[in-house]
Amino acid sequence: MHFYYLAMLAVMIVKPLVMMVLRVLGIGMVSYLGINFVIGEAKDYMLANMGNVAQSIQLILGLAKIDVALNMYFAAITTRMVLTGIDKLADRRTKLGNVTNFTA
Protein backbone atom coordinates (compact mmCIF):
# COMPACT_ATOMS: atom_id res chain seq x y z
CA MET A 1 0.00 0.00 0.00
CA HIS A 2 2.86 2.39 0.70
CA PHE A 3 4.01 1.98 -2.94
CA TYR A 4 0.74 3.56 -4.01
CA TYR A 5 1.43 6.64 -1.89
CA LEU A 6 5.00 6.86 -3.20
CA ALA A 7 3.71 6.64 -6.76
CA MET A 8 1.15 9.36 -6.08
CA LEU A 9 3.85 11.56 -4.54
CA ALA A 10 6.08 11.03 -7.59
CA VAL A 11 3.21 11.91 -9.93
CA MET A 12 2.41 15.05 -7.93
CA ILE A 13 6.05 16.15 -8.12
CA VAL A 14 6.84 15.15 -11.70
CA LYS A 15 3.63 16.21 -13.46
CA PRO A 16 4.04 20.00 -12.94
CA LEU A 17 7.70 19.80 -13.98
CA VAL A 18 6.86 17.90 -17.17
CA MET A 19 4.05 20.32 -17.99
CA MET A 20 6.33 23.32 -17.48
CA VAL A 21 9.05 21.83 -19.70
CA LEU A 22 6.55 21.01 -22.44
CA ARG A 23 5.07 24.51 -22.27
CA VAL A 24 8.49 26.16 -22.52
CA LEU A 25 9.53 23.93 -25.41
CA GLY A 26 6.25 24.65 -27.21
CA ILE A 27 6.63 28.41 -26.86
CA GLY A 28 10.25 28.24 -27.95
CA MET A 29 9.46 26.11 -30.97
CA VAL A 30 6.58 28.32 -32.08
CA SER A 31 8.75 31.42 -31.72
CA TYR A 32 11.65 29.85 -33.59
CA LEU A 33 9.49 28.58 -36.43
CA GLY A 34 7.60 31.87 -36.65
CA ILE A 35 10.76 33.97 -36.81
CA ASN A 36 12.33 31.67 -39.39
CA PHE A 37 9.18 31.74 -41.49
CA VAL A 38 8.89 35.53 -41.48
CA ILE A 39 12.59 36.09 -42.18
CA GLY A 40 12.57 33.45 -44.94
CA GLU A 41 9.52 34.93 -46.62
CA ALA A 42 10.96 38.45 -46.54
CA LYS A 43 14.26 37.22 -47.95
CA ASP A 44 12.54 35.24 -50.72
CA TYR A 45 10.35 38.23 -51.58
CA MET A 46 13.31 40.57 -51.87
CA LEU A 47 15.40 38.15 -53.93
CA ALA A 48 12.44 37.37 -56.22
CA ASN A 49 11.84 41.05 -56.84
CA MET A 50 15.54 41.57 -57.56
CA GLY A 51 15.11 39.04 -60.38
CA ASN A 52 12.33 41.10 -61.97
CA VAL A 53 14.50 44.13 -62.77
CA ALA A 54 16.32 44.70 -66.05
CA GLN A 55 19.37 42.61 -66.83
CA SER A 56 21.78 45.54 -66.71
CA ILE A 57 20.60 46.42 -63.22
CA GLN A 58 20.93 42.75 -62.20
CA LEU A 59 24.55 42.78 -63.36
CA ILE A 60 25.26 45.89 -61.29
CA LEU A 61 23.56 44.36 -58.26
CA GLY A 62 25.61 41.18 -58.76
CA LEU A 63 28.86 43.14 -58.92
CA ALA A 64 27.88 45.03 -55.78
CA LYS A 65 27.14 41.71 -54.01
CA ILE A 66 23.71 42.90 -52.91
CA ASP A 67 22.62 39.30 -52.28
CA VAL A 68 25.44 38.88 -49.76
CA ALA A 69 24.48 42.16 -48.12
CA LEU A 70 20.85 41.03 -47.83
CA ASN A 71 21.95 37.74 -46.24
CA MET A 72 24.08 39.67 -43.74
CA TYR A 73 21.17 41.97 -42.98
CA PHE A 74 18.76 39.12 -42.29
CA ALA A 75 21.40 37.29 -40.23
CA ALA A 76 21.82 40.44 -38.13
CA ILE A 77 18.05 40.66 -37.60
CA THR A 78 17.89 37.03 -36.52
CA THR A 79 20.87 37.45 -34.20
CA ARG A 80 19.30 40.51 -32.62
CA MET A 81 16.07 38.62 -31.97
CA VAL A 82 17.98 35.73 -30.40
CA LEU A 83 20.00 38.07 -28.17
CA THR A 84 16.85 39.89 -27.11
CA GLY A 85 15.28 36.57 -26.16
CA ILE A 86 18.37 35.56 -24.17
CA ASP A 87 18.38 38.91 -22.37
CA LYS A 88 14.73 38.51 -21.46
CA LEU A 89 15.40 35.00 -20.17
CA ALA A 90 18.36 36.21 -18.09
CA ASP A 91 16.28 39.10 -16.75
CA ARG A 92 13.54 36.69 -15.77
CA ARG A 93 16.09 34.52 -13.92
CA THR A 94 17.46 37.46 -11.95
CA LYS A 95 13.96 38.54 -10.98
CA LEU A 96 13.17 35.04 -9.78
CA GLY A 97 16.51 34.88 -7.99
CA ASN A 98 15.76 38.07 -6.06
CA VAL A 99 12.41 36.73 -4.90
CA THR A 100 13.98 33.76 -3.12
CA ASN A 101 16.50 35.82 -1.11
CA PHE A 102 15.20 36.01 2.40
CA THR A 103 16.65 38.42 4.93
CA ALA A 104 15.98 38.41 8.62
C-alpha positions as CSV (number, residue, x, y, z in Angstrom):
1,M,0.0,0.0,0.0
2,H,2.9,2.4,0.7
3,F,4.0,2.0,-2.9
4,Y,0.7,3.6,-4.0
5,Y,1.4,6.6,-1.9
6,L,5.0,6.9,-3.2
7,A,3.7,6.6,-6.8
8,M,1.1,9.4,-6.1
9,L,3.8,11.6,-4.5
10,A,6.1,11.0,-7.6
11,V,3.2,11.9,-9.9
12,M,2.4,15.1,-7.9
13,I,6.0,16.2,-8.1
14,V,6.8,15.1,-11.7
15,K,3.6,16.2,-13.5
16,P,4.0,20.0,-12.9
17,L,7.7,19.8,-14.0
18,V,6.9,17.9,-17.2
19,M,4.0,20.3,-18.0
20,M,6.3,23.3,-17.5
21,V,9.1,21.8,-19.7
22,L,6.5,21.0,-22.4
23,R,5.1,24.5,-22.3
24,V,8.5,26.2,-22.5
25,L,9.5,23.9,-25.4
26,G,6.3,24.6,-27.2
27,I,6.6,28.4,-26.9
28,G,10.2,28.2,-28.0
29,M,9.5,26.1,-31.0
30,V,6.6,28.3,-32.1
31,S,8.7,31.4,-31.7
32,Y,11.7,29.8,-33.6
33,L,9.5,28.6,-36.4
34,G,7.6,31.9,-36.6
35,I,10.8,34.0,-36.8
36,N,12.3,31.7,-39.4
37,F,9.2,31.7,-41.5
38,V,8.9,35.5,-41.5
39,I,12.6,36.1,-42.2
40,G,12.6,33.4,-44.9
41,E,9.5,34.9,-46.6
42,A,11.0,38.4,-46.5
43,K,14.3,37.2,-47.9
44,D,12.5,35.2,-50.7
45,Y,10.3,38.2,-51.6
46,M,13.3,40.6,-51.9
47,L,15.4,38.1,-53.9
48,A,12.4,37.4,-56.2
49,N,11.8,41.1,-56.8
50,M,15.5,41.6,-57.6
51,G,15.1,39.0,-60.4
52,N,12.3,41.1,-62.0
53,V,14.5,44.1,-62.8
54,A,16.3,44.7,-66.0
55,Q,19.4,42.6,-66.8
56,S,21.8,45.5,-66.7
57,I,20.6,46.4,-63.2
58,Q,20.9,42.8,-62.2
59,L,24.5,42.8,-63.4
60,I,25.3,45.9,-61.3
61,L,23.6,44.4,-58.3
62,G,25.6,41.2,-58.8
63,L,28.9,43.1,-58.9
64,A,27.9,45.0,-55.8
65,K,27.1,41.7,-54.0
66,I,23.7,42.9,-52.9
67,D,22.6,39.3,-52.3
68,V,25.4,38.9,-49.8
69,A,24.5,42.2,-48.1
70,L,20.9,41.0,-47.8
71,N,21.9,37.7,-46.2
72,M,24.1,39.7,-43.7
73,Y,21.2,42.0,-43.0
74,F,18.8,39.1,-42.3
75,A,21.4,37.3,-40.2
76,A,21.8,40.4,-38.1
77,I,18.1,40.7,-37.6
78,T,17.9,37.0,-36.5
79,T,20.9,37.5,-34.2
80,R,19.3,40.5,-32.6
81,M,16.1,38.6,-32.0
82,V,18.0,35.7,-30.4
83,L,20.0,38.1,-28.2
84,T,16.9,39.9,-27.1
85,G,15.3,36.6,-26.2
86,I,18.4,35.6,-24.2
87,D,18.4,38.9,-22.4
88,K,14.7,38.5,-21.5
89,L,15.4,35.0,-20.2
90,A,18.4,36.2,-18.1
91,D,16.3,39.1,-16.7
92,R,13.5,36.7,-15.8
93,R,16.1,34.5,-13.9
94,T,17.5,37.5,-12.0
95,K,14.0,38.5,-11.0
96,L,13.2,35.0,-9.8
97,G,16.5,34.9,-8.0
98,N,15.8,38.1,-6.1
99,V,12.4,36.7,-4.9
100,T,14.0,33.8,-3.1
101,N,16.5,35.8,-1.1
102,F,15.2,36.0,2.4
103,T,16.6,38.4,4.9
104,A,16.0,38.4,8.6
